[in-house]
Amino acid sequence: MAGGPYDFALRLLKSNLVTSLTLRATSIANTGFDVHFSGGATAQTSHLRIALEAIGQLLIEMSQTPASSGQGSLLDETLVYIYSDFGRTFAKSGNDGTDHHPATCGILVGGSVKGNQMLGGYDETAKGSPLGAPVPLIEESGSKATRPPTSQDIAATVIRAFGLEPGKDFFIPGGYGVFDGALLI
């Protein structure tokens, strides 16, 4: 990983000088993901692969770096949240998948995340809620529900993964749910 695109970030994490970092994947691929031209879906796929390979290298290095606490690895002590601020349309006849779409995804790795699972999905044929397949959630009240997730649910799950308590350490207007089964805590 020496000299790689996330080398400085990794050195900061290993040094205990920072408690959080924000990194942009576009700096890895040296180009933007927002393209609108014929064949754009192919270009986006290439850019995404380059970015995800670099992120994978960073995660491997973090998993092989001992934690400062002496228990486990740096990745065990760190929550990595990977997301996109907008989605893309799916390639269909006459559309190469280069238009904006409100559906997107997020990836949580390390920390208190219960790994090796996918929660949610996309169902464009669903009536009334084409932006997300229903998922099991623990609502703000503590009750369990199955419904399409909202951005508040995603934010609450990520904040909860940082170890903060809903209602005590954070408030999200409009209510929220936490993805049931996503976290070890």
Residue, then its C-alpha position, 0 to 999 in steps of 0.5 A: m500500500a506504500g505510496g497508494p492513494y490512501d497511504f496518508a490516510l492510513r498513516l494518520l489512522k495508525s498514528n492515533l492523531v485523528t478520530s475520523l477521516t473523510l476520503r473521496a473515491t474520485s481522487i483514486a480514479n482521477t476522474g469523476f463518476d458523473v458522466h453522461f455520454s454514450g458508453g458512460a456506464t462502461a466508464q463508470t464501471s471501470h472507475l468504480r472498480i479502480a476505487l473499490e480495489a483501492i478501498g479493498q487494499l486499505l481495508i486489508e492493510m487495516s485488518q493486518t495492523p494491530a489495534s492501538s488497544g492491543q486487542g484485534s486489528l485497526l479495522d476492528e476499532t474503526l468504522v468504515y462507511i462507504y457511500s455514494d451521494f446519488g445512484r444511477t439508472f439501470a441500463k435498459s434499451g435506449n438507456d446506457g445507465t448514465d442518468h441520475h437516480p435517487a436510489t443508492c447504497g452504503i457499505l459498512v465495514g469494521g467496528s461494530v458491524k455484523g459483516n458478510q450480509m446485504l440488507g435491503g435491495y431495490d424493487e422498481t416494480a413495487k407500488g408506492s415505494p419503488l426506491g427500496a425493498p422493505v427491510p427489518l428495522i428497529e423503530e425509534s420507539g423500540s418496536k420492530a417493523t418491516r418497511p422500505p428504508t429512509s435516509q434517516d434510517i441509514a443515518a441512524t444505523v451509521i450513527r448507532a454503529f459509532g456507539l452512540e445511543p438513539g434518543k440520548d446522544f442523537f436526535i433525527p427529526g421525523g423519526y428513524g429506525v435502525f437496520d435490524g441485524a446490521l450491528l453487533i451492539 
